[in-house]
Amino acid sequence: MQGEYSTACNLAEIVSETRPVLVSDLYPGEIAQLQQKSTAAARHQWCVSRRALKQVMTKMSGIHNPDTSSLVFPNSIFSLSHSSKMSVACCALDAKGVGIDFEPWHSVSQNSWRWFLTANEVKQMQSLCIPKQWRQSIRLWSIKEALYKATPSRYQTAFIDYLLRPACNHTGVAIHKKWQTLQFQYRHYDLQDGALALAVCHCKQ
């Protein structure tokens, strides 16, 4: 899945990958980072994420096979998310922060709602049948995870601090209860295997 998400003041590019980067395409600093992974599964996941990151950097900069070893996460320009099957990378320019999250579809206990849903969101969720509750829970979790990643300073913040104002076509805006000078825009996608959400942060004008 590849796509663009744009607002009036910024642009974000999304790239997803299921294949690992070739070790021959890695720079010495990247090889050193790879060697720090202690299991084969962790090394494979890192390589898939690195392939997605390299591709999104190429799209934004035009540089073929860029060196990613100097990047530190959290990062205000780039964000990564991964599952056992897929990794997703995004890049946003002219934003205070960017976040992306992919969550596979799975059942969700109502006991977990208190960690990420506001009281109004819980009421809306209770009006849905169980299968729809599960999918909507995953959507909202992925949106709020992306918002959290896009927040410039995450100290003492929680998912329930984000107030969503959905619009149309899977987009919306959000504000943070504590830091209302920050405004977020988000977009979410229903994929075959899960929910994908992108969020960007900027200052209110």
NORVENMO-V830311 format. One record per residue. N is the residue number from 1. RES is the residue in one letter. SS is DSSP state (a for helix, b for strand, c for the rest). NEAR is the number of other ideal C-beta (glycine too) atoms within 10 Angstrom. D_CENTER is the distance of its C-alpha to the mean C-alpha in whole Angstrom. Layout:
# NORVENMO-V830311
N&RES&SS&NEAR&D_CENTER, N&RES&SS&NEAR&D_CENTER
This chain:
# NORVENMO-V830311
1&M&c&14&14, 2&Q&b&12&14, 3&G&b&14&14, 4&E&b&11&14, 5&Y&b&21&13, 6&S&b&13&15, 7&T&c&16&17, 8&A&c&7&20, 9&C&c&13&19, 10&N&c&17&16, 11&L&b&15&15, 12&A&b&27&11, 13&E&b&21&12, 14&I&b&23&10, 15&V&b&21&11, 16&S&b&22&11, 17&E&b&23&14, 18&T&c&10&16, 19&R&c&10&19, 20&P&c&16&19, 21&V&c&22&20, 22&L&c&10&24, 23&V&a&11&25, 24&S&a&5&28, 25&D&a&13&25, 26&L&c&20&24, 27&Y&c&14&26, 28&P&a&9&27, 29&G&a&12&25, 30&E&a&20&22, 31&I&a&11&25, 32&A&a&11&25, 33&Q&a&16&22, 34&L&a&17&22, 35&Q&a&9&25, 36&Q&c&9&24, 37&K&c&14&22, 38&S&c&8&25, 39&T&c&8&24, 40&A&a&8&24, 41&A&a&10&21, 42&A&a&12&19, 43&R&a&16&21, 44&H&a&13&20, 45&Q&a&18&16, 46&W&a&19&16, 47&C&a&21&18, 48&V&a&23&16, 49&S&a&21&13, 50&R&a&23&15, 51&R&a&20&16, 52&A&a&24&13, 53&L&a&25&13, 54&K&a&23&16, 55&Q&a&20&16, 56&V&a&26&14, 57&M&a&23&16, 58&T&a&15&19, 59&K&a&15&18, 60&M&a&18&17, 61&S&a&10&20, 62&G&c&8&23, 63&I&c&10&23, 64&H&c&9&24, 65&N&c&14&22, 66&P&c&18&21, 67&D&c&14&22, 68&T&c&19&18, 69&S&c&15&20, 70&S&c&9&20, 71&L&c&14&17, 72&V&c&6&16, 73&F&c&9&12, 74&P&c&17&11, 75&N&c&14&12, 76&S&c&13&12, 77&I&c&16&12, 78&F&b&20&10, 79&S&b&28&6, 80&L&b&22&6, 81&S&b&24&6, 82&H&b&18&9, 83&S&c&14&12, 84&S&c&9&15, 85&K&c&12&16, 86&M&c&20&13, 87&S&b&24&10, 88&V&b&27&8, 89&A&b&26&8, 90&C&b&30&8, 91&C&b&23&10, 92&A&b&29&12, 93&L&b&13&15, 94&D&c&11&17, 95&A&c&23&15, 96&K&c&17&15, 97&G&b&24&11, 98&V&b&25&8, 99&G&b&28&4, 100&I&b&28&1, 101&D&b&26&3, 102&F&b&24&6, 103&E&b&22&9, 104&P&b&14&13, 105&W&c&15&16, 106&H&c&10&18, 107&S&c&10&20, 108&V&c&19&19, 109&S&c&8&22, 110&Q&a&13&23, 111&N&a&7&24, 112&S&a&11&20, 113&W&a&19&20, 114&R&a&10&21, 115&W&a&11&18, 116&F&c&19&16, 117&L&c&21&18, 118&T&c&17&20, 119&A&a&8&24, 120&N&a&10&24, 121&E&a&18&21, 122&V&a&12&23, 123&K&a&10&26, 124&Q&a&12&24, 125&M&a&17&23, 126&Q&a&10&26, 127&S&c&8&27, 128&L&c&13&26, 129&C&c&7&27, 130&I&a&9&26, 131&P&a&9&24, 132&K&a&11&22, 133&Q&a&17&21, 134&W&a&16&19, 135&R&a&16&17, 136&Q&a&17&17, 137&S&a&24&16, 138&I&a&21&13, 139&R&a&20&12, 140&L&a&25&12, 141&W&a&21&11, 142&S&a&25&7, 143&I&a&30&8, 144&K&a&26&9, 145&E&a&21&7, 146&A&a&29&4, 147&L&a&29&8, 148&Y&a&21&9, 149&K&a&24&7, 150&A&a&32&8, 151&T&c&21&12, 152&P&c&13&14, 153&S&c&10&16, 154&R&c&12&15, 155&Y&c&5&18, 156&Q&c&7&20, 157&T&c&16&17, 158&A&c&13&16, 159&F&a&16&14, 160&I&a&16&17, 161&D&a&19&17, 162&Y&b&24&15, 163&L&b&15&17, 164&L&b&17&16, 165&R&b&10&18, 166&P&b&12&18, 167&A&c&11&19, 168&C&c&6&20, 169&N&c&6&18, 170&H&c&14&15, 171&T&b&14&14, 172&G&b&17&15, 173&V&b&15&15, 174&A&b&22&15, 175&I&b&18&17, 176&H&b&18&17, 177&K&c&12&20, 178&K&c&10&21, 179&W&c&14&20, 180&Q&c&10&21, 181&T&c&8&22, 182&L&b&20&18, 183&Q&b&17&17, 184&F&b&26&13, 185&Q&b&24&13, 186&Y&b&27&10, 187&R&b&23&10, 188&H&b&21&10, 189&Y&b&17&11, 190&D&b&12&14, 191&L&c&15&14, 192&Q&c&6&17, 193&D&c&13&15, 194&G&b&20&13, 195&A&b&23&10, 196&L&b&26&7, 197&A&b&27&6, 198&L&b&31&5, 199&A&b&34&7, 200&V&b&30&10, 201&C&b&25&12, 202&H&b&19&16, 203&C&b&11&19, 204&K&c&8&22, 205&Q&c&6&25
